[in-house]
Amino acid sequence: MLYPNFDELVELRSKSAKGKLPFKHKVKSPASGDYLSSFRGQGMEFDEVRKYVVGDDIRKIDWRITAKIGKPHIKLFKEERMLNLVLCVDMNKTMQFGTRGTFKSVQAAKIAAILGWCASSNGDSVGGYLFGDTLKSDIFLRPKRSRNSLWQMLRALSSRNEVEASDRSVPLSKPMESLHKSTQSGSVVFIISDFMNIDDAFQQQLCYLARKCKIVLISVNDPSDMEIPSAGNIVFAANNNHKMHIATDDKNGQKAYSQEWQRNRNMLTKMTNDLGVNIISISTSSDAYHDLFLALR
């Protein structure tokens, strides 16, 4: 099954409502919520005491400190602001693959649904960005506190696209550039992909995005992405009807296949380490909900 069932994505709502995104970083959304902002105001969490200056609200004066020091001081609190969550999902043809459990495209949709329902149940704004060569054009859904964007995203993820995929997948640097231009500062961006299409410009665009947003990469991969199983001679057919015969039992071929995977992972790991970006790996054969929140914690 290349596409998830819409009803199954909706059913994840009840399970995901129990979860909570463990983010304590500062956000800049003007709406109130459960996350600490970079602004100071009349919130619930104490921040610091400082000297009173003309124009400060006299109701904030800390009379105990004022009496002890002899000069007026006020208490400052950290405001709580709403979280803007953007779910970026890779819909390239490389995601339409799976040998164990389910397809990568289905697992990615489930992860997006789980995160979306979790944030929505907490009253946060949820938006989406879908890209890939199986789409006529990228789909950007601006984060909203209502569930309109989330519903639209789940519909798009579960729709059976009739667009014929091109011979070359969309490189990940392009959606990163678009996200940088369209995403509000202080947002939390989950990028859900198999990260098989990393190009030279990906790290640079990821760096630009990381300067304004909190980024979490979620790598969805099938066990056969890592090493090709021995299954004899297999014929693969491309979209242009070009056929390729592969001897999966060939030791040299198996070694080259594994080395290419490891090269890709080493590159991705170095990028995330250099930028201080978190990455979570989830297999097509695992329980998406369990592995996702275990990794987030």
LINWO-V328589 format. One record per backbone hydrogen bond with DSSP energy under -1.0 kcal/mol. NH is the residue of the N-H (numbers start at 0). CO is the residue of the C=O. Records with the same first field share a line. If there is no record, write none. Layout:
BEGIN
NH = CO ; CO
END
This chain:
BEGIN
8 = 4
9 = 5
10 = 6
12 = 9
15 = 11
16 = 12
18 = 15
22 = 20
26 = 35
34 = 80
36 = 78
37 = 26
40 = 76
42 = 40
46 = 75
47 = 75
49 = 73
51 = 71
55 = 52
59 = 56
60 = 57
61 = 72
65 = 61
66 = 62
67 = 63
68 = 64
69 = 65
73 = 49
74 = 59
75 = 47
76 = 40
77 = 44
78 = 38
80 = 34
81 = 30
84 = 124
85 = 187
86 = 126
87 = 189
88 = 128
89 = 191
90 = 130
94 = 91
95 = 92
96 = 94
101 = 99
103 = 96
104 = 94
106 = 102
107 = 103
108 = 104
109 = 105
110 = 106
111 = 107
112 = 108
113 = 109
114 = 110
115 = 111
116 = 112
117 = 113
118 = 114
119 = 115
120 = 116
122 = 119
123 = 118
124 = 82
125 = 143
126 = 84
127 = 140
128 = 86
129 = 138
130 = 88
134 = 131
138 = 129
140 = 127
143 = 125
150 = 146
151 = 147
152 = 148
153 = 149
154 = 150
155 = 151
156 = 152
157 = 153
160 = 158
171 = 196
173 = 170
175 = 171
176 = 172
177 = 173
178 = 174
179 = 175
180 = 176
181 = 177
182 = 178
185 = 211
186 = 183
187 = 83
188 = 213
189 = 85
190 = 215
191 = 87
192 = 217
201 = 198
204 = 200
205 = 201
206 = 202
207 = 203
208 = 204
209 = 205
210 = 206
211 = 208
212 = 208
213 = 186
215 = 188
216 = 277
217 = 190
218 = 279
219 = 192
220 = 281
224 = 221
226 = 222
233 = 245
235 = 243
237 = 241
240 = 237
243 = 235
245 = 233
247 = 231 ; 245
249 = 246
253 = 249
254 = 250
255 = 251
256 = 252
257 = 253
258 = 254
259 = 255
260 = 256
261 = 257
262 = 258
263 = 259
264 = 260
265 = 261
266 = 262
267 = 263
268 = 264
269 = 265
270 = 266
271 = 267
272 = 268
273 = 269
274 = 270
275 = 271
276 = 271
279 = 216
281 = 218
283 = 220
285 = 282
290 = 286
291 = 287
292 = 288
293 = 289
294 = 290
295 = 291
296 = 292
END
